[in-house]
Amino acid sequence: MNGHLALADRLSGAALAAIGTINAFFALSFLTILAIAAQSLPAHSAGACDGENIIAELERSDPAALAALQAEAAATPNGKTIFYRVENAAGDPSWLFGTIHMTDPRVLNLPDPVRSAFEAAEVVAIETTDILDPDKTAEAMFSRPELTMFTDGTRISDFLTETEREMVKQGLADRGIQMPLVERMKPWLLVAMVALPECEMERKNAGGEILDADLAREAQEAGKELIGLETMVEQLDAMASLPLDFHVRGLVDTIALGDRMADVNETMIELYEDGQIGMIFPMLRHVSEQTGLDGGLETHMAEFEEKLINIRNDNMLERSRALIDKGNAFIAVGALHLPGEKGLVSLFTEAGYKVTAGN
């Protein structure tokens, strides 16, 4: 069994409350659409990114629990780095880099080996170049409105109990968002509005660029060829193809977690900085157990991984092979596309390329 999937299958519904944060690894267009949607909402003061690292917390309070999480992480293939050298049959190297789709200054500061590989590359590939063109973003939204909005008169309240509706209403209000303004939005957009740190949203609204866009614009300025491995519509289709109940329950549980989401965000960033992406799902499971929430969505995790990761990984492999066969390409995709038996590192290896850690 895929080690990555085995971990995911043990997550409770509460772990899915982090789906808005997880999407910072999975779908580049997700955050682009979110930024556009958020611009139409009332402005509110940015909160500080003041979450605490859950791993550091466990080191102090429960070393045994931490050891169990580390053992789970160790079972995930290729879960200990975000940067790989990929050689073609002639031995010509290209590079595979896992990104996190955020504006946090820590992730924008590339490690020296990654910086050197990026600067030397002739071709740069990211998930989708559509994010660099506001017109394409708007075109994607208007051409397929059903991907981001209810278009049949349905409202998010229709899927909530009265208690859940009041909880969601208050959770949105705490972020300066009035529920009547967003009733027609698909729940996965609303999840991110309460899951992502306010400081991250504020940086985006102020024009800050996520890591992928920063790399893409730098590549353009340097005269490098820039290629997208997916389209924005393909990414949104993948997101929208998941069961609506998955997204609705994720919204409710995200709000129920409250301030703990800040800790989840901070921990994910610090794990990313350390290259420990195999620890992310075990960490989420721990949070889920500690909160005691159970939205009953664990049955959807296999579908989540298949549609948001595995199918897209297969497409990314096929669309990047020509680049690797030519050599000297820098391929940057969300970090959680890399680990696991069906992750890109394993797929490139199975396709006959020599893949080694790049740092």
Salt bridges, closest charged atoms under 4 A:
GLU57 OE2 - ARG260 NH2 3.28
GLU72 OE1 - ARG10 NH2 3.82
GLU72 OE2 - ARG285 NH2 2.74
GLU87 OE2 - ARG85 NE 2.88
ASP104 OD2 - ARG106 NH2 2.89
ASP104 OD2 - ARG203 NH2 3.99
GLU119 OE2 - ARG115 NH1 3.74
GLU127 OE2 - HIS101 NE2 3.08
GLU127 OE1 - ARG312 NH2 3.16
ASP130 OD1 - LYS136 NZ 3.98
GLU146 OE2 - ARG144 NE 2.50
ASP158 OD1 - ARG155 NH2 3.81
GLU164 OE2 - ARG249 NH2 2.42
GLU166 OE2 - ARG165 NH1 3.66
GLU183 OE2 - ARG155 NH1 3.84
GLU183 OE2 - ARG165 NH2 3.75
GLU198 OE2 - ARG175 NE 3.06
GLU200 OE1 - ARG203 NH2 2.72
GLU200 OE2 - LYS204 NZ 2.47
GLU209 OE2 - ARG217 NE 2.10
ASP212 OD1 - HIS101 ND1 2.55
GLU218 OE2 - ARG115 NH1 2.44
GLU230 OE2 - ARG312 NE 2.80
GLU234 OE1 - ARG319 NH1 2.99
ASP237 OD1 - ARG144 NH2 2.90
ASP263 OD2 - ARG260 NH1 2.98
GLU266 OE2 - ARG106 NH1 2.75
GLU289 OE2 - ARG285 NH1 2.66
GLU303 OE2 - LYS307 NZ 2.81
GLU305 OE2 - HIS4 ND1 3.82
GLU318 OE2 - ARG321 NH1 3.97
